[in-house]
Amino acid sequence: MALNPLKRPISVTGVAWLFIAVGTIGFFYHSPELLRLQKDAFVIELTELLAFVAGLFMLRRQNWARWLAVAWMAFHVVLSALPPIHGLVVHVILFAGITYLLLRADAAQYFRNAAGAAS
């Protein structure tokens, strides 16, 4: 079955909306910390904003956003490996799943053909 290079794979759509939701919910959840000028609040809000941006621009077929999403998840794996390591296994599983979905052949073709579709 031939892949339609113009149609966004459902896996990309799902991951993109997941990142938009996580970024939005996380941003508003942590915003009181930023307002109280708590330590690390700016960095936390920045990472939530990056998740939102990655999701939004994956929907807009930007290849760099796919790589930003993978890097964002890798960053969270590293953070979860620091003591205490409560979420390490969960983050590794999420990282593996998201990376698989974003690097599959259908996703790669979708992002690769972005330049040709714009013209």
C-alpha positions in Angstrom: 0.0 0.0 0.0 1.5 3.3 -1.1 1.7 6.1 1.4 0.1 9.4 0.6 2.9 11.9 1.2 0.4 14.8 1.6 -1.7 13.1 4.3 -0.5 13.5 7.9 -0.1 10.1 9.6 -2.4 9.6 12.5 0.6 8.8 14.7 2.0 12.3 14.0 -1.3 13.9 14.7 -1.7 12.0 18.0 1.8 12.8 19.2 1.5 16.5 18.2 -1.8 16.9 20.1 -0.3 15.1 23.1 2.6 17.6 23.1 0.2 20.5 22.7 -1.9 19.2 25.7 1.1 18.5 27.9 2.6 21.9 27.1 -0.6 23.8 27.7 -1.6 21.9 30.9 1.9 22.0 32.3 2.3 25.7 31.6 -0.9 26.6 33.4 -0.2 24.1 36.2 3.2 25.6 36.9 2.3 29.3 36.3 1.7 30.0 40.0 5.3 29.1 40.7 6.4 31.6 38.1 4.3 34.3 39.5 5.8 33.6 43.0 9.3 33.7 41.4 10.1 30.2 42.7 13.5 28.7 41.9 13.6 27.0 38.4 10.0 28.2 37.5 11.2 30.0 34.4 13.0 26.9 33.1 10.0 24.7 33.8 7.7 27.1 32.0 10.1 27.3 29.1 10.2 23.5 28.7 6.4 23.4 28.7 6.3 26.1 26.1 8.7 24.1 24.0 6.4 21.1 24.2 3.5 23.2 22.9 5.6 24.6 20.1 6.8 21.2 19.1 3.3 19.9 18.9 1.9 22.9 17.0 4.6 22.9 14.4 4.5 19.2 13.9 0.9 19.8 12.8 2.3 22.4 10.5 4.6 19.8 9.0 7.9 21.2 10.2 10.6 18.6 10.5 12.5 20.5 13.1 9.5 20.2 15.4 9.6 16.4 15.2 13.2 16.5 16.4 12.4 19.1 19.1 9.8 16.6 20.4 12.3 13.8 20.5 14.8 16.0 22.2 12.2 17.2 24.7 11.4 13.6 25.7 15.1 12.8 25.9 15.6 15.7 28.3 12.8 14.4 30.5 14.4 10.9 30.5 17.6 12.6 31.8 15.7 14.6 34.4 13.9 11.5 35.6 17.3 9.7 36.0 18.3 12.2 38.7 17.4 11.4 42.3 14.7 10.6 43.1 14.2 8.4 40.1 10.4 7.8 40.4 9.5 8.3 36.8 12.5 6.9 35.0 10.8 3.7 33.6 7.7 5.6 32.5 9.8 8.3 30.8 11.9 5.7 29.0 8.8 3.9 27.8 7.2 7.2 26.6 10.5 8.3 25.0 10.8 4.9 23.1 7.1 5.0 21.9 7.1 8.7 20.8 10.5 8.3 19.1 9.3 5.2 17.3 6.1 7.0 16.1 7.9 10.1 14.9 10.7 8.2 13.1 8.6 5.6 11.3 8.7 5.6 7.5 5.3 7.2 7.1 6.2 10.1 9.5 9.6 10.5 7.9 8.0 10.7 4.4 5.4 13.2 5.6 8.0 15.6 7.0 10.4 15.0 4.1 7.8 15.9 1.5 6.9 19.2 3.3 9.0 21.3 1.0 7.5 19.8 -2.1 3.9 20.2 -0.8 4.5 23.9 -0.1 5.3 24.7 -3.7 
